[in-house]
Amino acid sequence: MACNTIWLGNGILFKYSGTVTSQEVEKTMGIMSGDNRVDTRTYQISDFTDVTNNLITPEDVKEIGDLDKSTSRWTSKKIRNAVITIDQQFIPIVEKYFRGFEGTAWECSIFDNLELAYEWVNRD
């Protein structure tokens, strides 16, 4: 797997490609959490459109969600969390991940392209 992590102003883009596993996503999230810019972000986008082999399972996504949800407890600030995918088998897994944010200030949504995700995370 390759993941380009790009900080843009008040947000972060994770651009995944190739084969992706939950361990690699967790590693990427850990790197983000250790960056001092994490406290100023208002959005995060995870783009899976270039992934050729997605090995994240419904069981794996609970662990990933638990990591992100623990981050959501550190701030009451609203964070927009976008996932980009066109993989119909991955969408229910993403929806399970998003259910973990119920009751937090995070807003979550799935998109099929980066342009729509950026429009959503940057709207007022």
DSSP file with accessible surface (Angstrom, degrees, kcal/mol):
  #  RESIDUE AA STRUCTURE BP1 BP2  ACC     N-H-->O    O-->H-N    N-H-->O    O-->H-N    TCO  KAPPA ALPHA  PHI   PSI    X-CA   Y-CA   Z-CA
    1    1 A M              0   0   74      0, 0.0     2,-0.4     0, 0.0    17,-0.2   0.000 360.0 360.0 360.0 146.7    0.0    0.0    0.0
    2    2 A A  E     -A   17   0A  45     15,-1.7    15,-2.0     2,-0.0     2,-0.4  -0.970 360.0-175.3-121.4 139.8    1.0    3.5   -0.6
    3    3 A C  E     -A   16   0A  29     -2,-0.4     2,-0.6    13,-0.2    13,-0.2  -0.948  10.7-158.9-136.7 117.3   -0.6    6.4    1.3
    4    4 A N  E     -A   15   0A 104     11,-2.2    11,-2.8    -2,-0.4     2,-0.6  -0.857  11.0-157.0 -90.0 125.5    0.1   10.0    0.6
    5    5 A T  E     -A   14   0A  56     -2,-0.6     2,-0.5     9,-0.2     9,-0.2  -0.933  13.7-176.6-106.6 118.7   -0.7   12.2    3.5
    6    6 A I  E     -A   13   0A  68      7,-2.9     7,-2.7    -2,-0.6     2,-0.5  -0.964  15.9-154.5-124.4 117.6   -1.3   15.7    2.5
    7    7 A W  E     -A   12   0A  46     -2,-0.5     2,-0.5     5,-0.2     5,-0.2  -0.802  16.2-177.5 -87.8 125.8   -2.1   18.5    5.0
    8    8 A L  E >   -A   11   0A  70      3,-2.5     3,-1.7    -2,-0.5     2,-0.2  -0.929  52.9 -67.5-128.4 105.1   -4.0   21.3    3.3
    9    9 A G  T 3  S-     0   0   83     -2,-0.5    -1,-0.0     1,-0.3    -2,-0.0  -0.303 122.7  -1.6  56.4-111.4   -4.8   24.4    5.4
   10   10 A N  T 3  S+     0   0   67     -2,-0.2    32,-3.7    31,-0.1    33,-1.0   0.095 128.7  48.9-100.8  22.9   -7.3   23.2    8.0
   11   11 A G  E <   -Ab   8  43A   0     -3,-1.7    -3,-2.5    30,-0.3     2,-0.4  -0.908  65.8-126.1-151.5 179.7   -7.6   19.6    6.9
   12   12 A I  E     -Ab   7  44A   0     31,-1.1    33,-2.5    -2,-0.3     2,-0.5  -0.988  10.2-156.3-136.9 140.1   -5.8   16.4    5.9
   13   13 A L  E     -Ab   6  45A   9     -7,-2.7    -7,-2.9    -2,-0.4     2,-0.6  -0.984   1.9-163.1-117.5 126.5   -6.1   14.1    2.8
   14   14 A F  E     -Ab   5  46A   0     31,-3.3    33,-3.4    -2,-0.5     2,-0.7  -0.956   9.0-167.2-105.1 115.4   -5.1   10.5    3.0
   15   15 A K  E     -Ab   4  47A  45    -11,-2.8   -11,-2.2    -2,-0.6     2,-0.2  -0.884   9.4-167.6-109.0 101.8   -4.7    9.2   -0.6
   16   16 A Y  E     +A    3   0A   0     31,-2.4    34,-0.7    -2,-0.7     2,-0.3  -0.630   9.9 171.9 -91.1 150.6   -4.5    5.4   -0.6
   17   17 A S  E     +Ab   2  50A  38    -15,-2.0   -15,-1.7    -2,-0.2    34,-0.3  -0.970  44.7   9.4-150.8 162.6   -3.5    3.2   -3.5
   18   18 A G  E    S- b   0  51A  25     32,-1.8    34,-1.7    -2,-0.3    35,-1.6  -0.414 115.1  -4.6  71.7-141.6   -2.6   -0.4   -4.3
   19   19 A T  E    S- b   0  53A  52     33,-0.2     2,-0.4    32,-0.2    35,-0.2  -0.737  70.1-166.1 -88.9 133.3   -3.4   -3.0   -1.5
   20   20 A V  E     - b   0  54A   0     33,-2.3    35,-2.9    -2,-0.4     2,-0.3  -0.969   6.5-175.1-125.1 137.2   -4.7   -1.5    1.8
   21   21 A T     >  -     0   0   29     -2,-0.4     4,-1.9    33,-0.2     3,-0.2  -0.851  38.4-113.0-121.9 163.9   -4.9   -3.3    5.1
   22   22 A S  H  > S+     0   0    2     -2,-0.3     4,-2.9    33,-0.3     5,-0.2   0.873 116.0  58.7 -64.6 -34.7   -6.4   -2.1    8.4
   23   23 A Q  H  > S+     0   0  123      1,-0.2     4,-2.1     2,-0.2    -1,-0.2   0.901 106.3  47.9 -62.3 -38.3   -2.9   -2.1   10.0
   24   24 A E  H  > S+     0   0   60      2,-0.2     4,-2.2     1,-0.2    -1,-0.2   0.894 111.7  49.3 -70.4 -37.0   -1.7    0.3    7.4
   25   25 A V  H  X S+     0   0    5     -4,-1.9     4,-2.5     2,-0.2    -2,-0.2   0.931 110.9  50.6 -66.5 -42.8   -4.7    2.6    7.9
   26   26 A E  H  X S+     0   0   47     -4,-2.9     4,-2.3     1,-0.2    -2,-0.2   0.901 109.1  51.6 -61.3 -40.0   -4.1    2.5   11.7
   27   27 A K  H  X S+     0   0  149     -4,-2.1     4,-2.1    -5,-0.2    -1,-0.2   0.930 109.9  49.3 -62.1 -43.6   -0.5    3.4   11.2
   28   28 A T  H  X S+     0   0   10     -4,-2.2     4,-2.2     1,-0.2    -2,-0.2   0.914 110.4  50.4 -62.2 -42.6   -1.5    6.4    9.1
   29   29 A M  H  X S+     0   0    4     -4,-2.5     4,-2.7     1,-0.2    -1,-0.2   0.884 108.4  53.3 -64.3 -37.1   -4.0    7.5   11.7
   30   30 A G  H  X S+     0   0   45     -4,-2.3     4,-1.4     2,-0.2    -1,-0.2   0.904 107.2  50.6 -63.9 -40.2   -1.3    7.2   14.4
   31   31 A I  H  < S+     0   0  102     -4,-2.1     4,-0.4     2,-0.2     3,-0.2   0.927 111.8  48.3 -62.6 -43.6    1.0    9.5   12.3
   32   32 A M  H >< S+     0   0    2     -4,-2.2     3,-1.8     1,-0.2     6,-0.3   0.940 108.4  53.6 -62.0 -45.7   -1.8   12.0   12.0
   33   33 A S  H 3< S+     0   0   38     -4,-2.7    -1,-0.2     1,-0.3    -2,-0.2   0.799 106.6  53.4 -62.8 -27.4   -2.6   11.9   15.7
   34   34 A G  T 3< S+     0   0   70     -4,-1.4     2,-0.4    -3,-0.2    -1,-0.3   0.493  89.0  95.8 -86.0  -1.5    1.1   12.7   16.5
   35   35 A D  S X  S-     0   0   36     -3,-1.8     3,-2.0    -4,-0.4     4,-0.3  -0.730  75.0-136.4 -91.6 134.5    1.2   15.8   14.3
   36   36 A N  G >  S+     0   0  136     -2,-0.4     3,-0.8     1,-0.3     4,-0.2   0.718 101.0  68.1 -64.2 -17.1    0.6   19.1   16.1
   37   37 A R  G >> S+     0   0  110      1,-0.2     3,-1.6     2,-0.2     4,-0.7   0.657  76.2  85.4 -74.6 -13.0   -1.7   20.2   13.2
   38   38 A V  G X4 S+     0   0   10     -3,-2.0     3,-0.7    -6,-0.3    -1,-0.2   0.846  84.1  57.3 -58.9 -31.4   -4.3   17.6   14.2
   39   39 A D  G <4 S+     0   0  118     -3,-0.8    -1,-0.3    -4,-0.3    -2,-0.2   0.684 107.3  47.1 -74.8 -17.0   -5.7   20.0   16.7
   40   40 A T  G <4 S+     0   0   87     -3,-1.6    -1,-0.2    -4,-0.2    -2,-0.2   0.498  86.2 112.3-102.2  -3.2   -6.4   22.7   14.1
   41   41 A R    <<  -     0   0    5     -4,-0.7   -30,-0.3    -3,-0.7     3,-0.1  -0.363  39.9-175.6 -74.7 147.7   -8.1   20.5   11.4
   42   42 A T  S    S+     0   0   46    -32,-3.7    38,-2.4     1,-0.2     2,-0.3   0.387  71.0  20.8-114.8  -6.8  -11.7   20.8   10.6
   43   43 A Y  E     -bc  11  80A   6    -33,-1.0   -31,-1.1    36,-0.2     2,-0.3  -0.991  52.7-160.5-154.4 160.0  -11.8   17.8    8.2
   44   44 A Q  E     -bc  12  81A   0     36,-2.4    38,-2.7    -2,-0.3     2,-0.4  -0.979  11.0-163.9-140.5 138.9  -10.2   14.6    7.1
   45   45 A I  E     -bc  13  82A   0    -33,-2.5   -31,-3.3    -2,-0.3     2,-0.6  -0.992   4.1-164.5-122.8 130.1  -10.7   12.9    3.8
   46   46 A S  E     -bc  14  83A   5     36,-2.6    38,-2.9    -2,-0.4     2,-0.7  -0.962  11.1-161.8-114.4 113.3   -9.7    9.3    3.1
   47   47 A D  E     +bc  15  84A   3    -33,-3.4   -31,-2.4    -2,-0.6     3,-0.2  -0.861  20.2 167.6-103.4 113.3   -9.6    8.6   -0.7
   48   48 A F  E >   +     0   0A  17     36,-2.9     3,-1.7    -2,-0.7    38,-0.2   0.198  44.1 110.0-105.2  13.1   -9.7    5.0   -1.6
   49   49 A T  E 3  S+     0   0A  50      1,-0.3    -1,-0.1    35,-0.1   -32,-0.1   0.773  80.0  48.1 -67.0 -23.6  -10.4    5.4   -5.4
   50   50 A D  E 3  S+b   17   0A  86    -34,-0.7   -32,-1.8    -3,-0.2     2,-0.4   0.290  82.9 118.5 -97.9  10.7   -6.9    4.2   -6.4
   51   51 A V  E <   -b   18   0A  27     -3,-1.7     3,-0.2   -34,-0.3   -32,-0.2  -0.634  37.7-178.8 -78.6 129.0   -7.0    1.1   -4.1
   52   52 A T  E    S+     0   0A 118    -34,-1.7     2,-0.3    -2,-0.4   -33,-0.2   0.661  76.3  26.9-100.0 -20.7   -6.8   -2.1   -6.2
   53   53 A N  E     -b   19   0A  76    -35,-1.6   -33,-2.3   -32,-0.0     2,-0.7  -0.817  69.2-168.1-147.1  99.9   -7.1   -4.6   -3.3
   54   54 A N  E     +b   20   0A  34     -2,-0.3   -33,-0.2   -35,-0.2   -35,-0.1  -0.808  10.3 174.5 -96.0 113.5   -9.0   -3.5   -0.2
   55   55 A L        +     0   0   82    -35,-2.9     2,-0.4    -2,-0.7   -33,-0.3   0.241  36.3 123.8-103.1  13.0   -8.4   -6.0    2.7
   56   56 A I        -     0   0   11    -36,-0.2    37,-0.1   -35,-0.2    -2,-0.1  -0.624  45.1-162.4 -77.6 125.4  -10.2   -4.0    5.4
   57   57 A T     >  -     0   0   50     -2,-0.4     4,-2.1     1,-0.1    -2,-0.1  -0.593  34.0-104.8-103.2 166.8  -13.0   -6.1    6.9
   58   58 A P  H  > S+     0   0   51      0, 0.0     4,-0.8     0, 0.0    -1,-0.1   0.867 124.2  51.4 -58.3 -34.3  -16.0   -5.2    9.0
   59   59 A E  H  > S+     0   0  131      1,-0.2     4,-0.8     2,-0.2     3,-0.5   0.905 108.9  50.6 -68.1 -41.4  -14.2   -6.5   12.1
   60   60 A D  H >> S+     0   0   34      1,-0.2     4,-1.8     2,-0.2     3,-0.5   0.878 101.5  61.5 -62.0 -39.2  -11.1   -4.4   11.2
   61   61 A V  H 3X S+     0   0    7     -4,-2.1     4,-3.0     1,-0.2    -1,-0.2   0.805  94.1  63.1 -66.6 -24.7  -13.1   -1.2   10.8
   62   62 A K  H 3X S+     0   0  116     -4,-0.8     4,-2.5    -3,-0.5    -1,-0.2   0.936 104.9  46.8 -63.6 -43.1  -14.3   -1.3   14.4
   63   63 A E  H <X S+     0   0  106     -4,-0.8     4,-1.9    -3,-0.5    -2,-0.2   0.921 113.6  47.9 -63.6 -43.6  -10.7   -1.0   15.6
   64   64 A I  H  X S+     0   0    7     -4,-1.8     4,-2.2     1,-0.2    -2,-0.2   0.930 112.9  49.0 -62.1 -44.6  -10.0    1.9   13.2
   65   65 A G  H  X S+     0   0    5     -4,-3.0     4,-3.1     1,-0.2     5,-0.2   0.884 106.9  55.3 -63.1 -38.7  -13.2    3.6   14.3
   66   66 A D  H  X S+     0   0   82     -4,-2.5     4,-2.1     2,-0.2    -1,-0.2   0.902 107.9  49.7 -62.6 -38.9  -12.3    3.2   18.0
   67   67 A L  H  X S+     0   0   76     -4,-1.9     4,-1.5     2,-0.2    -2,-0.2   0.944 115.1  42.8 -63.3 -48.0   -9.0    5.0   17.3
   68   68 A D  H  X S+     0   0    0     -4,-2.2     4,-2.0     1,-0.2    -2,-0.2   0.890 112.0  53.9 -66.7 -38.6  -10.8    7.9   15.5
   69   69 A K  H  X S+     0   0   52     -4,-3.1     4,-1.1     1,-0.2    -1,-0.2   0.899 104.8  54.2 -65.5 -36.0  -13.6    8.0   18.0
   70   70 A S  H  < S+     0   0   40     -4,-2.1     3,-0.5     1,-0.2     4,-0.5   0.902 108.0  51.0 -63.6 -35.0  -11.0    8.4   20.9
   71   71 A T  H >< S+     0   0    7     -4,-1.5     3,-1.4     1,-0.2     4,-0.4   0.895 103.7  58.5 -64.7 -38.6   -9.6   11.3   18.9
   72   72 A S  H >< S+     0   0    7     -4,-2.0     3,-0.7     1,-0.3    33,-0.2   0.771  97.9  61.2 -64.9 -22.6  -13.1   12.8   18.6
   73   73 A R  T 3< S+     0   0  177     -4,-1.1    -1,-0.3    -3,-0.5    -2,-0.2   0.686  91.0  68.0 -76.1 -18.7  -13.3   12.9   22.4
   74   74 A W  T <  S+     0   0  165     -3,-1.4     2,-0.3    -4,-0.5    -1,-0.2   0.667 109.7  29.3 -74.5 -16.9  -10.4   15.2   22.7
   75   75 A T    <   -     0   0   52     -3,-0.7    30,-0.3    -4,-0.4    -1,-0.1  -0.997  55.9-152.8-143.3 147.1  -12.3   18.1   21.2
   76   76 A S        +     0   0  115     -2,-0.3     2,-0.1    28,-0.1    -1,-0.1   0.395  65.2 119.3 -94.7   1.8  -15.9   19.2   20.9
   77   77 A K  S    S-     0   0   67      1,-0.1     2,-0.3    -5,-0.0    28,-0.2  -0.392  74.1-107.1 -68.4 142.0  -15.1   20.9   17.6
   78   78 A K        -     0   0   90     -2,-0.1     2,-0.4    28,-0.1    28,-0.2  -0.531  36.8-171.3 -71.3 130.7  -16.9   19.7   14.6
   79   79 A I        -     0   0    2     26,-0.4    28,-2.6    -2,-0.3     2,-0.6  -0.991  16.1-142.0-121.7 132.4  -14.8   17.6   12.2
   80   80 A R  E     -cd  43 107A  13    -38,-2.4   -36,-2.4    -2,-0.4     2,-0.6  -0.861  16.3-165.4 -94.9 126.2  -16.0   16.5    8.8
   81   81 A N  E     -cd  44 108A   0     26,-3.3    28,-1.9    -2,-0.6     2,-0.4  -0.941   9.1-177.1-117.5 106.3  -14.9   13.0    8.0
   82   82 A A  E     -cd  45 109A   0    -38,-2.7   -36,-2.6    -2,-0.6     2,-0.4  -0.865  10.9-166.5-109.7 139.1  -15.2   12.1    4.3
   83   83 A V  E     -cd  46 110A   4     26,-2.0    28,-2.6    -2,-0.4     2,-0.6  -0.990   9.1-154.1-121.1 132.9  -14.4    8.7    2.7
   84   84 A I  E     +cd  47 111A   0    -38,-2.9   -36,-2.9    -2,-0.4     2,-0.3  -0.934  33.5 134.7-110.0 121.6  -14.2    8.5   -1.1
   85   85 A T        -     0   0    6     26,-2.3   -36,-0.1    -2,-0.6    28,-0.1  -0.970  39.1-169.4-159.3 149.8  -14.9    5.1   -2.6
   86   86 A I        +     0   0  112     -2,-0.3     2,-0.8   -38,-0.2    26,-0.1   0.271  58.5 117.3-117.1   4.7  -16.8    3.6   -5.5
   87   87 A D    >>  -     0   0   62      1,-0.2     4,-1.6     2,-0.1     3,-1.0  -0.622  52.8-159.3 -77.5 107.1  -16.3    0.0   -4.2
   88   88 A Q  T 34 S+     0   0  143     -2,-0.8    -1,-0.2     1,-0.3    -3,-0.0   0.768  90.8  53.3 -62.9 -25.6  -19.8   -1.2   -3.5
   89   89 A Q  T 34 S+     0   0  164      1,-0.2     4,-0.4     2,-0.1    -1,-0.3   0.752 108.9  49.7 -79.6 -23.0  -18.4   -3.9   -1.2
   90   90 A F  T <> S+     0   0   10     -3,-1.0     4,-2.4     1,-0.1     3,-0.5   0.770  92.2  76.6 -85.6 -26.3  -16.5   -1.3    0.9
   91   91 A I  H  X S+     0   0   32     -4,-1.6     4,-2.7     1,-0.2     5,-0.2   0.908  93.6  49.7 -56.1 -46.7  -19.4    1.1    1.4
   92   92 A P  H  > S+     0   0   68      0, 0.0     4,-1.9     0, 0.0    -1,-0.2   0.867 110.3  52.5 -62.5 -29.9  -21.1   -1.0    4.1
   93   93 A I  H  > S+     0   0   21     -3,-0.5     4,-2.1    -4,-0.4    -2,-0.2   0.924 110.0  47.4 -68.9 -41.9  -17.8   -1.2    5.9
   94   94 A V  H  X S+     0   0    4     -4,-2.4     4,-2.7     1,-0.2     5,-0.2   0.918 109.5  53.9 -64.3 -41.2  -17.4    2.6    5.8
   95   95 A E  H  X S+     0   0   90     -4,-2.7     4,-1.7     1,-0.2    -1,-0.2   0.900 107.6  50.6 -61.6 -38.7  -21.0    2.9    7.0
   96   96 A K  H  X S+     0   0   73     -4,-1.9     4,-0.8     2,-0.2    -1,-0.2   0.924 109.6  51.0 -63.2 -43.3  -20.2    0.7   10.0
   97   97 A Y  H >< S+     0   0   16     -4,-2.1     3,-1.1     1,-0.2     4,-0.2   0.932 109.0  51.4 -57.7 -45.8  -17.1    2.9   10.7
   98   98 A F  H >< S+     0   0   28     -4,-2.7     3,-2.2     1,-0.3    -1,-0.2   0.836  97.0  66.8 -64.7 -33.8  -19.3    6.0   10.6
   99   99 A R  H >< S+     0   0  133     -4,-1.7     3,-1.6     1,-0.3    -1,-0.3   0.810  88.9  68.8 -59.0 -25.8  -21.8    4.6   13.1
  100  100 A G  T << S+     0   0   28     -3,-1.1    -1,-0.3    -4,-0.8    -2,-0.2   0.672  92.4  59.5 -66.2 -14.4  -19.0    4.7   15.7
  101  101 A F  T X  S+     0   0    6     -3,-2.2     3,-2.1    -4,-0.2     5,-0.3   0.414  72.1 127.2 -96.4   2.1  -19.2    8.5   15.6
  102  102 A E  T <  S+     0   0  136     -3,-1.6     3,-0.1     1,-0.3     5,-0.0  -0.349  75.0  25.2 -59.6 134.4  -22.9    8.8   16.6
  103  103 A G  T 3  S+     0   0   90      1,-0.4    -1,-0.3     3,-0.1     2,-0.2   0.490 105.2 100.2  88.3   3.2  -23.1   11.1   19.6
  104  104 A T  S <  S-     0   0   40     -3,-2.1    -1,-0.4     2,-0.2   -28,-0.1  -0.626  85.9-109.1-109.9 176.9  -20.0   13.0   18.7
  105  105 A A  S    S+     0   0   40    -30,-0.3   -26,-0.4   -33,-0.2     2,-0.2   0.427  83.7 112.0 -84.1   1.4  -19.5   16.4   17.0
  106  106 A W        -     0   0   15     -5,-0.3     2,-0.4   -28,-0.2    -2,-0.2  -0.552  54.5-154.8 -79.3 139.8  -18.1   14.6   13.9
  107  107 A E  E     -d   80   0A  61    -28,-2.6   -26,-3.3    -2,-0.2     2,-0.4  -0.939  15.1-165.6-109.0 137.5  -20.1   14.6   10.6
  108  108 A C  E     +d   81   0A  37     -2,-0.4     2,-0.3   -28,-0.2   -26,-0.2  -0.960  13.4 163.0-129.8 143.0  -19.4   11.7    8.3
  109  109 A S  E     -d   82   0A  38    -28,-1.9   -26,-2.0    -2,-0.4     2,-0.4  -0.991  28.3-131.5-156.6 152.3  -20.2   11.1    4.6
  110  110 A I  E     -d   83   0A  44     -2,-0.3     2,-0.3   -28,-0.2   -26,-0.2  -0.866  26.1-178.0-105.5 139.8  -19.2    8.9    1.6
  111  111 A F  E     -d   84   0A  33    -28,-2.6   -26,-2.3    -2,-0.4     3,-0.1  -0.901  30.3-141.3-132.1 161.0  -18.5   10.4   -1.8
  112  112 A D  S    S+     0   0   92     -2,-0.3     2,-0.3   -28,-0.2   -28,-0.1   0.452  85.8  28.7-102.9  -0.3  -17.5    8.9   -5.1
  113  113 A N  S  > S-     0   0   59      1,-0.1     4,-1.6   -28,-0.1    -1,-0.1  -0.994  74.0-119.6-156.2 158.5  -15.0   11.6   -6.0
  114  114 A L  H  > S+     0   0   53     -2,-0.3     4,-2.8     1,-0.2     5,-0.2   0.860 107.2  60.7 -66.5 -36.3  -12.6   14.1   -4.4
  115  115 A E  H  > S+     0   0  137      1,-0.2     4,-2.2     2,-0.2    -1,-0.2   0.934 106.9  45.2 -59.9 -46.3  -14.2   17.2   -5.8
  116  116 A L  H  > S+     0   0   69      2,-0.2     4,-2.1     1,-0.2    -1,-0.2   0.892 111.7  53.1 -65.7 -38.0  -17.6   16.5   -4.1
  117  117 A A  H  X S+     0   0    0     -4,-1.6     4,-2.8     1,-0.2     5,-0.2   0.931 109.5  48.4 -63.0 -44.4  -15.8   15.6   -0.8
  118  118 A Y  H  X S+     0   0   50     -4,-2.8     4,-1.8     1,-0.2    -2,-0.2   0.896 109.0  53.4 -64.4 -38.5  -13.9   18.9   -0.9
  119  119 A E  H  X S+     0   0  108     -4,-2.2     4,-0.5    -5,-0.2    -1,-0.2   0.927 112.9  44.9 -59.1 -43.3  -17.1   20.9   -1.6
  120  120 A W  H >< S+     0   0   30     -4,-2.1     3,-1.0     1,-0.2    -2,-0.2   0.931 112.8  47.5 -69.0 -46.6  -18.7   19.2    1.5
  121  121 A V  H 3< S+     0   0    6     -4,-2.8    -1,-0.2     1,-0.2    -2,-0.2   0.791 115.6  46.8 -69.9 -23.1  -15.8   19.6    3.9
  122  122 A N  H 3< S+     0   0   86     -4,-1.8    -1,-0.2    -5,-0.2    -2,-0.2   0.462  86.9 108.4 -98.1  -0.2  -15.3   23.3    3.0
  123  123 A R    <<        0   0  127     -3,-1.0    -3,-0.0    -4,-0.5    -4,-0.0  -0.370 360.0 360.0 -75.6 156.2  -19.0   24.4    3.1
  124  124 A D              0   0  191     -2,-0.1    -1,-0.1     0, 0.0    -2,-0.0  -0.429 360.0 360.0 -83.8 360.0  -20.1   26.6    5.9
